[in-house]
Amino acid sequence: MKTYSQKTAEISRKWYVIDATDATLGRISTVAASLLIGKGKPTITSHMDGGDFVIIVNADNLVVSGNKTDKKMYYRHSGFPGGITSRSLGDVIKNDASEAIRLSIRGMLPVNKLRKGRLDRLKIYNGAEHNHNAQKPETISLKKEVK
């Protein structure tokens, strides 16, 4: 039996909606990254981008566990001596919570030529409304079960 390799014509993409109020940043990011890569599909091929579209709503209600808002830092360097800047996760969430989600998911995707296309399929909205109802997205629930 030959090894299956997905072709461009065989790619079918679905749309999914994730509510950011239901779980923590890490849980949302891992589920979204897995959907963007297409890991749950039987047709996954490492050199083809066969993942799905992901819509994240209510990014303003983002929850982070522990004291990560103060301790987790994002660094940027301009390339010049002394050109490093840093900001904490709390500052990023205060300015734009959708950027914190985007950075988290970006860090979970493999670093290759497919990463930009996968991030383009990620749509993040600060409110509960999105304008992708015509695509009939499925809702994924990340709520914790109470025992």
BAGUPA-205671 format. One record per residue: residue number from 1; residue in one letter; y, x, z of N, C-alpha, C in turn. Coordinates in steps of 0.02 Angstrom, whole numbers. Layout:
BEGIN
[rec NUM,"A",[Y,X,Z],[Y,X,Z],[Y,X,Z]],
...
//
This chain:
BEGIN
[rec 1,"M",[-59,42,0],[0,0,0],[62,44,0]],
[rec 2,"K",[111,27,-41],[172,67,-46],[221,48,9]],
[rec 3,"T",[263,95,27],[316,82,76],[370,39,44]],
[rec 4,"Y",[391,-12,81],[442,-58,55],[511,-25,57]],
[rec 5,"S",[549,-33,4],[618,-10,2],[662,-66,-24]],
[rec 6,"Q",[710,-86,15],[753,-143,-3],[798,-125,-62]],
[rec 7,"K",[806,-174,-107],[851,-166,-164],[917,-203,-150]],
[rec 8,"T",[968,-185,-187],[1034,-217,-178],[1031,-291,-192]],
[rec 9,"A",[993,-312,-241],[988,-383,-260],[951,-424,-207]],
[rec 10,"E",[913,-392,-164],[873,-428,-114],[910,-438,-48]],
[rec 11,"I",[971,-412,-42],[1008,-416,21],[1035,-487,29]],
[rec 12,"S",[1020,-518,86],[1049,-583,103],[1081,-576,172]],
[rec 13,"R",[1143,-597,177],[1181,-589,239],[1194,-657,272]],
[rec 14,"K",[1186,-659,338],[1202,-719,377],[1265,-705,418]],
[rec 15,"W",[1293,-757,445],[1353,-751,488],[1333,-773,558]],
[rec 16,"Y",[1357,-735,608],[1343,-749,678],[1408,-749,718]],
[rec 17,"V",[1411,-792,769],[1469,-796,814],[1446,-777,884]],
[rec 18,"I",[1483,-732,915],[1470,-711,984],[1532,-725,1025]],
[rec 19,"D",[1523,-759,1082],[1579,-774,1126],[1585,-718,1178]],
[rec 20,"A",[1644,-687,1182],[1653,-629,1226],[1659,-648,1300]],
[rec 21,"T",[1665,-712,1316],[1669,-732,1386],[1600,-737,1419]],
[rec 22,"D",[1547,-735,1379],[1480,-747,1405],[1448,-685,1436]],
[rec 23,"A",[1468,-625,1415],[1434,-565,1438],[1484,-507,1443]],
[rec 24,"T",[1458,-449,1465],[1501,-390,1472],[1510,-356,1405]],
[rec 25,"L",[1555,-308,1404],[1572,-271,1343],[1511,-236,1313]],
[rec 26,"G",[1471,-204,1355],[1413,-168,1330],[1361,-214,1299]],
[rec 27,"R",[1349,-271,1330],[1299,-319,1304],[1322,-346,1236]],
[rec 28,"I",[1386,-364,1232],[1413,-390,1169],[1407,-337,1114]],
[rec 29,"S",[1424,-275,1131],[1424,-221,1082],[1355,-205,1056]],
[rec 30,"T",[1305,-204,1100],[1237,-187,1078],[1209,-241,1032]],
[rec 31,"V",[1221,-304,1048],[1197,-359,1006],[1233,-358,938]],
[rec 32,"A",[1298,-348,939],[1337,-347,877],[1317,-287,834]],
[rec 33,"A",[1307,-229,863],[1288,-170,824],[1219,-180,792]],
[rec 34,"S",[1174,-210,829],[1107,-223,802],[1110,-272,743]],
[rec 35,"L",[1152,-323,748],[1160,-370,693],[1194,-338,632]],
[rec 36,"L",[1244,-296,644],[1278,-263,589],[1232,-215,551]],
[rec 37,"I",[1188,-182,587],[1141,-136,556],[1085,-174,520]],
[rec 38,"G",[1066,-232,548],[1011,-272,520],[944,-254,550]],
[rec 39,"K",[944,-231,613],[883,-208,644],[832,-264,655]],
[rec 40,"G",[853,-325,662],[807,-380,674],[773,-406,611]],
[rec 41,"K",[791,-380,554],[763,-403,491],[701,-363,472]],
[rec 42,"P",[651,-395,442],[592,-357,421],[605,-313,360]],
[rec 43,"T",[662,-324,327],[677,-286,266],[723,-227,279]],
[rec 44,"I",[728,-204,341],[774,-150,357],[755,-86,320]],
[rec 45,"T",[804,-55,289],[796,8,254],[854,53,276]],
[rec 46,"S",[839,114,296],[889,156,327],[946,176,280]],
[rec 47,"H",[933,181,216],[985,204,170],[1022,146,136]],
[rec 48,"M",[1004,83,152],[1038,25,123],[1071,-14,180]],
[rec 49,"D",[1128,-43,165],[1164,-83,214],[1145,-156,206]],
[rec 50,"G",[1096,-178,244],[1071,-247,239],[1087,-288,300]],
[rec 51,"G",[1138,-270,338],[1155,-306,399],[1193,-370,386]],
[rec 52,"D",[1210,-405,440],[1243,-470,437],[1316,-465,457]],
[rec 53,"F",[1353,-521,449],[1422,-526,472],[1422,-549,544]],
[rec 54,"V",[1468,-522,584],[1474,-540,655],[1546,-559,669]],
[rec 55,"I",[1554,-618,701],[1620,-642,723],[1619,-643,799]],
[rec 56,"I",[1668,-611,830],[1674,-611,903],[1737,-648,920]],
[rec 57,"V",[1730,-701,961],[1788,-742,981],[1801,-732,1055]],
[rec 58,"N",[1861,-752,1077],[1883,-747,1147],[1883,-675,1172]],
[rec 59,"A",[1908,-629,1132],[1911,-559,1152],[1959,-549,1210]],
[rec 60,"D",[2006,-594,1220],[2053,-588,1276],[2018,-597,1343]],
[rec 61,"N",[1961,-631,1344],[1925,-644,1406],[1871,-591,1418]],
[rec 62,"L",[1881,-531,1395],[1831,-478,1398],[1818,-458,1471]],
[rec 63,"V",[1754,-448,1487],[1733,-429,1555],[1700,-360,1551]],
[rec 64,"V",[1718,-317,1599],[1689,-250,1604],[1662,-242,1674]],
[rec 65,"S",[1601,-216,1681],[1571,-208,1747],[1593,-143,1779]],
[rec 66,"G",[1589,-140,1845],[1606,-79,1882],[1680,-63,1878]],
[rec 67,"N",[1696,1,1884],[1766,23,1882],[1781,59,1817]],
[rec 68,"K",[1751,35,1762],[1761,67,1697],[1832,59,1672]],
[rec 69,"T",[1868,8,1694],[1937,-1,1670],[1981,58,1689]],
[rec 70,"D",[1966,91,1745],[2005,149,1766],[1974,215,1745]],
[rec 71,"K",[1908,220,1746],[1873,283,1736],[1861,300,1663]],
[rec 72,"K",[1846,250,1621],[1829,264,1551],[1893,281,1512]],
[rec 73,"M",[1890,338,1478],[1949,362,1442],[1934,369,1368]],
[rec 74,"Y",[1985,355,1327],[1981,365,1255],[2029,422,1238]],
[rec 75,"Y",[2003,471,1201],[2043,530,1184],[2057,533,1110]],
[rec 76,"R",[2115,560,1093],[2135,571,1024],[2170,638,1020]],
[rec 77,"H",[2160,674,966],[2193,739,958],[2228,742,891]],
[rec 78,"S",[2289,766,891],[2329,769,830],[2311,828,785]],
[rec 79,"G",[2276,877,812],[2260,937,775],[2306,995,790]],
[rec 80,"F",[2359,982,828],[2406,1034,847],[2391,1055,920]],
[rec 81,"P",[2410,1116,939],[2399,1137,1008],[2434,1091,1058]],
[rec 82,"G",[2397,1069,1107],[2425,1024,1158],[2433,953,1133]],
[rec 83,"G",[2402,936,1078],[2411,870,1048],[2360,818,1068]],
[rec 84,"I",[2330,825,1127],[2280,776,1149],[2315,720,1187]],
[rec 85,"T",[2296,659,1172],[2321,601,1209],[2261,562,1235]],
[rec 86,"S",[2270,530,1290],[2216,491,1320],[2243,425,1346]],
[rec 87,"R",[2199,377,1346],[2216,312,1375],[2153,282,1404]],
[rec 88,"S",[2161,244,1457],[2103,216,1491],[2083,150,1458]],
[rec 89,"L",[2023,128,1474],[1998,65,1447],[2042,7,1468]],
[rec 90,"G",[2068,9,1529],[2113,-43,1552],[2176,-48,1511]],
[rec 91,"D",[2204,10,1491],[2263,9,1448],[2247,-19,1379]],
[rec 92,"V",[2189,-1,1352],[2169,-26,1286],[2160,-101,1288]],
[rec 93,"I",[2128,-127,1340],[2118,-199,1347],[2184,-235,1356]],
[rec 94,"K",[2230,-205,1394],[2295,-236,1405],[2335,-242,1340]],
[rec 95,"N",[2333,-189,1299],[2369,-190,1235],[2336,-236,1184]],
[rec 96,"D",[2271,-227,1173],[2234,-267,1124],[2160,-263,1141]],
[rec 97,"A",[2133,-317,1168],[2063,-318,1189],[2015,-312,1130]],
[rec 98,"S",[2036,-334,1072],[1992,-329,1013],[1981,-256,993]],
[rec 99,"E",[2029,-213,1007],[2022,-142,991],[1969,-110,1037]],
[rec 100,"A",[1964,-132,1099],[1913,-105,1144],[1843,-124,1120]],
[rec 101,"I",[1836,-185,1096],[1771,-207,1069],[1755,-168,1006]],
[rec 102,"R",[1804,-159,962],[1793,-123,899],[1772,-50,912]],
[rec 103,"L",[1805,-17,960],[1788,52,977],[1718,58,1006]],
[rec 104,"S",[1700,8,1047],[1634,9,1078],[1579,1,1025]],
[rec 105,"I",[1589,-46,980],[1538,-58,928],[1537,1,879]],
[rec 106,"R",[1594,30,864],[1597,87,818],[1558,146,846]],
[rec 107,"G",[1560,155,912],[1522,209,942],[1447,198,942]],
[rec 108,"M",[1425,136,934],[1354,121,933],[1323,122,864]],
[rec 109,"L",[1365,126,813],[1339,128,744],[1324,200,724]],
[rec 110,"P",[1274,211,682],[1259,279,659],[1317,308,619]],
[rec 111,"V",[1328,372,627],[1383,405,592],[1357,427,523]],
[rec 112,"N",[1368,384,473],[1350,399,404],[1395,360,357]],
[rec 113,"K",[1381,361,294],[1425,330,245],[1423,254,248]],
[rec 114,"L",[1376,224,284],[1371,152,289],[1413,123,346]],
[rec 115,"R",[1439,165,391],[1475,141,450],[1538,102,432]],
[rec 116,"K",[1577,123,385],[1639,88,367],[1624,18,340]],
[rec 117,"G",[1574,11,298],[1556,-54,272],[1531,-101,326]],
[rec 118,"R",[1495,-74,374],[1471,-115,429],[1529,-138,473]],
[rec 119,"L",[1576,-94,486],[1634,-114,526],[1678,-164,490]],
[rec 120,"D",[1679,-162,424],[1717,-211,385],[1688,-281,392]],
[rec 121,"R",[1624,-286,407],[1592,-352,417],[1600,-378,488]],
[rec 122,"L",[1633,-341,530],[1646,-362,599],[1714,-395,603]],
[rec 123,"K",[1716,-458,626],[1779,-495,632],[1789,-511,706]],
[rec 124,"I",[1846,-491,734],[1860,-502,805],[1923,-543,812]],
[rec 125,"Y",[1920,-596,853],[1977,-640,864],[1990,-646,939]],
[rec 126,"N",[2054,-643,958],[2073,-646,1028],[2065,-716,1057]],
[rec 127,"G",[2073,-768,1016],[2066,-836,1039],[1998,-865,1021]],
[rec 128,"A",[1991,-931,1033],[1927,-964,1020],[1920,-987,947]],
[rec 129,"E",[1974,-985,910],[1973,-1009,841],[1961,-951,792]],
[rec 130,"H",[1923,-966,740],[1914,-919,684],[1914,-959,619]],
[rec 131,"N",[1927,-925,564],[1933,-960,501],[1873,-948,455]],
[rec 132,"H",[1813,-945,485],[1753,-932,445],[1704,-990,451]],
[rec 133,"N",[1729,-1051,461],[1685,-1109,467],[1649,-1125,402]],
[rec 134,"A",[1678,-1107,345],[1647,-1122,281],[1582,-1083,272]],
[rec 135,"Q",[1574,-1027,307],[1513,-987,301],[1457,-1013,346]],
[rec 136,"K",[1470,-1064,386],[1421,-1095,431],[1387,-1043,476]],
[rec 137,"P",[1426,-1011,521],[1396,-959,563],[1353,-989,619]],
[rec 138,"E",[1301,-951,638],[1258,-970,693],[1287,-940,757]],
[rec 139,"T",[1283,-977,812],[1308,-954,876],[1252,-919,914]],
[rec 140,"I",[1268,-860,940],[1220,-823,981],[1243,-827,1053]],
[rec 141,"S",[1200,-850,1097],[1218,-857,1167],[1196,-795,1206]],
[rec 142,"L",[1242,-767,1243],[1228,-708,1284],[1235,-723,1358]],
[rec 143,"K",[1235,-787,1376],[1245,-806,1445],[1186,-783,1488]],
[rec 144,"K",[1202,-762,1549],[1149,-742,1595],[1115,-804,1623]],
[rec 145,"E",[1048,-800,1628],[1011,-855,1657],[1012,-849,1733]],
[rec 146,"V",[1028,-905,1767],[1031,-906,1840],[964,-927,1865]],
[rec 147,"K",[935,-886,1911],[869,-902,1937],[874,-934,2004]],
//
